[in-house]
């Protein structure tokens, strides 16, 4: 599996790589490109990884190192996972090699299909969140093509899981889960909305106020902050401080808008 949801590396199905540094050099980058471009060609690969151009020998050697890495990780059967003879120039990586983003997407879909079965959805989404290892640290081509996906998809998994915990009144689980998302997007309004509602559900207005101050600090630390604040989250904050805001209301409503 090529792991993209954090520092990029490659691991075996049942254990760590034999050489921890092997998958972090250009070989790991080539494999990361292959797993995210299932129908890519040599020309596409060269354009992404060698924008100034590369000799055919350079690309061939890079692909050979990928094959050796796969064999080291998965045994001799992996020799065929990246065919040496390309049809129509396509670099067809076998489906035996996946990415953690593939697993994350699959778990989110499964959880959404079982949204009415919280036990199943929570277990599935917890497995999805466990795939997140931190801020995706990619390559220029990866950031340009998939940078948004590598941040929004993990955060979506976090939100779905936190919503289930909020519906069950599990405040600690909401806070623990949303913390994982805030490590990626520190001023994400929907994550903070869930945290505000979790505190309000326990009647802890001091925690609601402290959480909102934390949001304002995160918002102001954003590189492109324009001096304003998110009005929907502000309105939610003010609503949750009203004396007539009930615990039932805070646990029922998961969105930002009131």
C-alpha positions in Angstrom: 0.0 0.0 0.0 1.2 3.5 -0.9 0.4 5.8 2.0 -0.5 9.3 1.0 -2.4 10.5 4.1 0.7 11.8 5.8 4.4 11.4 4.8 4.4 9.4 1.5 5.8 5.9 1.9 5.1 2.3 0.9 4.3 -0.6 3.2 3.6 -4.3 2.8 0.2 -5.7 3.5 1.4 -7.5 6.7 4.4 -5.5 7.9 6.8 -2.6 7.5 9.1 -2.2 4.4 12.4 -4.1 4.6 14.3 -0.8 4.1 12.5 2.2 5.7 14.3 4.6 3.4 13.6 2.7 0.1 10.1 4.0 -0.4 10.9 7.6 0.4 13.2 8.4 -2.5 12.3 8.7 -6.2 11.2 5.1 -6.3 8.5 5.8 -3.8 7.5 8.9 -5.7 7.2 6.9 -9.0 5.0 4.3 -7.2 2.9 7.1 -5.7 2.3 8.5 -9.2 1.5 5.0 -10.6 -1.1 4.3 -7.9 -2.8 7.6 -8.5 -2.7 7.4 -12.4 -4.0 4.0 -13.3 -4.1 4.8 -17.0 -1.1 7.1 -17.2 1.7 6.7 -19.8 5.4 7.1 -19.7 5.0 10.6 -21.2 2.6 11.5 -18.4 5.1 10.2 -15.8 8.0 12.1 -17.3 6.0 15.3 -17.4 5.0 15.0 -13.8 8.3 13.9 -12.2 10.9 15.1 -14.7 9.4 18.4 -16.0 12.7 19.3 -17.6 12.8 16.0 -19.4 14.5 12.6 -18.8 16.2 10.1 -20.9 14.4 6.8 -21.7 17.1 5.0 -19.6 16.4 7.2 -16.6 12.7 6.3 -16.7 13.3 2.6 -17.4 15.7 2.4 -14.4 13.1 4.2 -12.2 10.4 1.7 -13.2 12.9 -1.2 -12.6 13.5 0.0 -9.1 9.7 0.1 -8.5 9.5 -3.5 -9.5 12.3 -4.5 -7.2 10.6 -2.6 -4.3 7.4 -4.4 -4.9 9.1 -7.8 -4.9 10.9 -6.9 -1.7 7.6 -6.0 -0.1 5.3 -8.7 -1.5 7.4 -11.5 -2.8 8.1 -12.9 -6.3 4.5 -12.7 -7.5 4.8 -8.9 -7.5 7.2 -9.2 -10.4 4.1 -8.9 -12.7 2.4 -6.1 -10.9 4.1 -3.5 -13.2 4.4 -5.1 -16.7 7.6 -4.6 -18.6 5.7 -4.5 -21.9 3.3 -1.6 -22.0 0.2 -1.6 -24.2 -0.3 1.6 -26.0 2.3 3.2 -23.8 0.1 2.7 -20.7 1.8 2.0 -17.3 -0.8 -0.4 -15.9 -0.1 -1.0 -12.2 -1.9 -4.1 -10.9 -4.8 -3.6 -8.5 -2.8 -5.5 -5.9 -1.2 -2.2 -5.1 -3.5 0.2 -3.5 -3.3 3.6 -1.7 -4.6 4.5 1.8 -6.8 7.1 0.0 -8.5 4.2 -1.9 -9.3 2.6 1.4 -10.4 5.8 2.9 -12.9 6.4 0.1 -14.2 2.9 0.3 -14.8 3.2 4.0 -16.6 6.5 3.7 -18.9 5.0 1.0 -19.6 1.9 3.2 -20.4 4.1 6.2 -22.7 6.3 4.2 -24.5 3.2 2.9 -25.0 2.1 6.6 -25.7 5.5 8.1 -28.8 4.1 9.7 -26.8 1.5 11.5 -24.5 3.5 13.8 -22.5 0.6 15.1 -21.4 -0.4 11.6 -20.9 3.2 10.5 -18.8 4.1 13.5 -16.6 1.1 13.3 -16.1 1.7 9.6 -15.3 5.4 10.0 -13.0 4.8 12.9 -11.0 2.5 10.6 -11.0 5.3 8.0 -9.8 7.9 10.6 -7.1 5.6 11.8 -5.5 5.8 8.3 -4.8 9.5 8.8 -1.2 10.0 9.9 -1.0 13.8 9.7 -0.7 16.5 7.2 -0.2 15.1 3.7 3.4 15.8 2.7 3.5 15.2 -1.0 5.3 16.2 -4.2 4.7 19.2 -6.4 2.7 17.1 -8.9 0.7 15.5 -6.1 0.0 18.7 -4.4 -1.1 20.3 -7.7 -3.4 17.4 -8.7 -4.7 16.0 -5.5 -3.7 18.4 -2.7 -7.3 19.4 -2.0 -8.5 15.7 -2.1 -5.8 14.6 0.3 -7.1 17.1 2.9 -10.8 17.3 2.4 -11.5 13.6 2.1 -9.9 12.8 5.5 -11.7 15.7 7.1 -15.0 14.4 5.7 -14.4 11.1 7.3 -13.7 12.8 10.6 -16.9 14.9 10.3 -19.0 11.8 9.6 -17.6 9.9 12.6 -17.9 12.9 14.9 -21.6 13.4 13.9 -22.3 9.8 14.9 -20.6 10.3 18.3 -22.5 13.6 18.8 -25.8 11.9 18.1 -25.0 9.4 20.8 -24.0 12.1 23.3 -20.4 10.9 23.4 -18.7 14.3 23.9 -15.2 12.9 24.5 -15.3 11.0 21.3 -16.5 14.1 19.4 -13.6 16.1 20.7 -11.0 13.4 20.2 -12.2 12.7 16.6 -12.4 16.4 15.5 -8.9 17.0 16.9 -7.6 14.6 14.2 -9.3 16.8 11.5 -8.0 20.1 13.0 -4.5 18.8 12.7 -5.0 18.9 9.0 -7.3 22.0 8.6 -6.9 24.0 11.9 -9.7 26.5 11.2 -12.3 24.2 9.7 -15.7 25.7 10.7 -17.7 22.4 10.6 -15.2 20.7 12.9 -15.5 23.6 15.4 -19.3 23.5 15.0 -19.3 19.9 16.2 -17.0 20.8 19.1 -19.2 23.7 20.1 -22.3 21.5 20.0 -20.6 18.7 22.0 -19.7 21.2 24.8 -23.2 22.7 24.7 -24.8 19.3 25.0 -23.2 18.9 28.4 -24.3 22.3 29.5 -20.6 23.5 29.7 -20.9 27.1 28.6 -17.3 27.9 29.7 -16.1 25.2 27.3 -18.3 26.6 24.5 -16.7 30.0 25.0 -13.1 28.6 25.2 -13.7 26.5 22.1 -15.0 29.6 20.2 -11.9 31.6 21.3 -9.8 28.7 20.0 -11.5 29.0 16.6 -10.9 32.7 16.4 -7.2 32.2 17.1 -7.0 29.5 14.4 -9.0 31.6 12.0 -6.7 34.6 12.5 -3.6 32.4 12.0 -4.8 31.4 8.5 -2.4 32.8 5.8 -5.3 34.3 3.8 -7.4 35.6 6.7 -9.1 38.8 5.5 -9.9 40.2 8.9 -13.5 39.0 9.0 -15.0 36.0 10.8 -17.3 33.2 9.8 -20.8 34.5 10.5 -22.5 31.1 10.5 -20.2 29.8 13.2 -20.6 33.0 15.1 -24.4 32.7 15.0 -24.2 29.1 16.2 -22.0 30.2 19.1 -24.4 32.9 20.1 -27.3 30.5 19.8 -25.6 27.9 22.0 -25.1 30.5 24.7 -28.8 31.3 25.0 -30.4 30.1 28.2 -33.2 28.4 26.2 -30.9 26.3 24.1 -31.6 22.7 25.1 -29.3 19.7 25.1 -31.7 17.9 22.8 -31.4 20.7 20.3 -27.6 20.7 20.4 -27.3 17.0 19.8 -29.9 16.9 17.1 -28.5 19.6 14.8 -25.1 18.9 13.4 -24.7 21.6 10.8 -23.4 25.2 11.3 -26.4 27.2 10.3 -29.1 27.8 12.9 
